[in-house]
Amino acid sequence: MSENANSGDRAGETPSPPPATGASGEILQENSAAEAGEMQQESAIPKGIPPAPPAAPEPAPAATAERKSTHRGLKIALAVIVVVAVFAVAAVATLNVEETTASTAMSYPYTVTYDVLFPNSEVVRLGNVEILAIPQADKVTLSVNKQPVELAIGEMQEISAKHAVIRTFGVQVVAFDFKIDGTYRGMVGDRADFYLAFQTSQQVPAFLIDQLLPRNVEARPV
């Protein structure tokens, strides 16, 4: 009787499933191991610190070649600028004005005027012309190549009329006829103030006409 009861009890019980075996068991074990590994990795990263940014991509070969080409072009441009600047300085340094024969021009259509202060009783060379000015309050004694003349304020005198040749590096740049007229304007301190009008037979750059001015006078264009 008891055996039948025990048998009935055992028959009513639901048998527990057998442990997983075979391929399905191995998959369960691998999944568990992977989850455990991910949890260990997450726990290894300090909280509050962002992950490192990804590495910047390397520049493309075409972009690198273009950058090198640009740098090479800039170096060449700078070299050209330096050469031109050195040549220009050398050209100005070797600039030479030669006044040859008397002017034969019939007209002088181009004029550049300078306000010039001549030192008192001091010889000044204007090209091949020797000038000496002795100013007074209302007049000046002006000596041109040792030929004196008296000028009142506002009076004009022709100082020179020549043919000029300008060269640089020994090469002729320009040749022209010119005439210089001086108008006395009075005294500035103890110096004689003149307007000098440089009239030329053809258009000449102002910086070349500057070469005709004496070095020991104060001059400014007007």
JOGIRA-V411703 format. One record per residue. N is the residue number from 1. D_CENTER is the distance of its C-alpha to the mean C-alpha in Angstrom with 2 decimals. Layout:
((N D_CENTER) (N D_CENTER))
This chain:
((1 118.95) (2 116.22) (3 114.87) (4 114.71) (5 112.89) (6 110.36) (7 109.97) (8 109.43) (9 106.80) (10 104.94) (11 105.20) (12 103.64) (13 100.64) (14 97.36) (15 96.37) (16 92.90) (17 90.50) (18 90.17) (19 86.92) (20 84.25) (21 84.41) (22 82.89) (23 79.44) (24 79.22) (25 79.80) (26 77.04) (27 74.53) (28 75.49) (29 75.01) (30 71.52) (31 70.39) (32 71.62) (33 69.84) (34 66.49) (35 66.79) (36 67.55) (37 64.45) (38 62.14) (39 63.67) (40 63.05) (41 59.36) (42 58.86) (43 60.61) (44 58.38) (45 55.12) (46 54.70) (47 54.97) (48 52.05) (49 49.36) (50 47.44) (51 47.30) (52 44.28) (53 41.63) (54 41.57) (55 39.24) (56 35.94) (57 36.18) (58 34.49) (59 31.49) (60 32.65) (61 32.15) (62 30.32) (63 27.68) (64 27.18) (65 26.83) (66 24.24) (67 22.12) (68 22.42) (69 21.51) (70 18.26) (71 17.32) (72 18.37) (73 16.27) (74 13.01) (75 14.19) (76 15.02) (77 11.73) (78 10.00) (79 13.07) (80 12.87) (81 9.43) (82 11.01) (83 14.21) (84 13.05) (85 11.46) (86 14.76) (87 16.81) (88 15.49) (89 16.23) (90 19.56) (91 20.41) (92 20.10) (93 22.03) (94 24.79) (95 25.04) (96 28.71) (97 30.76) (98 34.40) (99 36.90) (100 39.85) (101 42.75) (102 43.53) (103 41.97) (104 44.00) (105 42.02) (106 44.18) (107 41.50) (108 38.06) (109 36.51) (110 33.04) (111 32.70) (112 30.06) (113 31.54) (114 30.62) (115 32.33) (116 33.28) (117 35.16) (118 37.41) (119 38.87) (120 42.60) (121 44.81) (122 42.09) (123 41.60) (124 38.29) (125 37.44) (126 35.90) (127 35.50) (128 39.10) (129 40.55) (130 41.82) (131 41.83) (132 43.69) (133 43.85) (134 46.54) (135 46.07) (136 48.75) (137 48.83) (138 49.71) (139 49.13) (140 47.45) (141 48.82) (142 46.27) (143 46.95) (144 45.26) (145 46.18) (146 49.06) (147 50.36) (148 50.61) (149 50.60) (150 50.87) (151 48.64) (152 49.28) (153 46.57) (154 45.14) (155 46.59) (156 44.52) (157 44.86) (158 43.49) (159 41.87) (160 40.92) (161 40.93) (162 39.56) (163 38.10) (164 34.69) (165 32.96) (166 29.36) (167 28.54) (168 25.73) (169 26.64) (170 30.13) (171 29.43) (172 30.18) (173 27.29) (174 29.35) (175 32.82) (176 34.18) (177 36.92) (178 36.22) (179 38.32) (180 37.64) (181 39.74) (182 39.89) (183 41.21) (184 42.42) (185 41.44) (186 43.23) (187 42.41) (188 39.52) (189 40.92) (190 42.53) (191 40.10) (192 40.70) (193 38.41) (194 38.00) (195 36.24) (196 35.35) (197 35.06) (198 33.51) (199 35.06) (200 34.15) (201 35.96) (202 32.86) (203 29.42) (204 27.19) (205 23.53) (206 23.61) (207 21.60) (208 24.41) (209 27.09) (210 25.55) (211 26.77) (212 30.31) (213 30.16) (214 31.92) (215 30.00) (216 32.59) (217 32.40) (218 30.35) (219 29.03) (220 27.04) (221 26.92) (222 29.28))
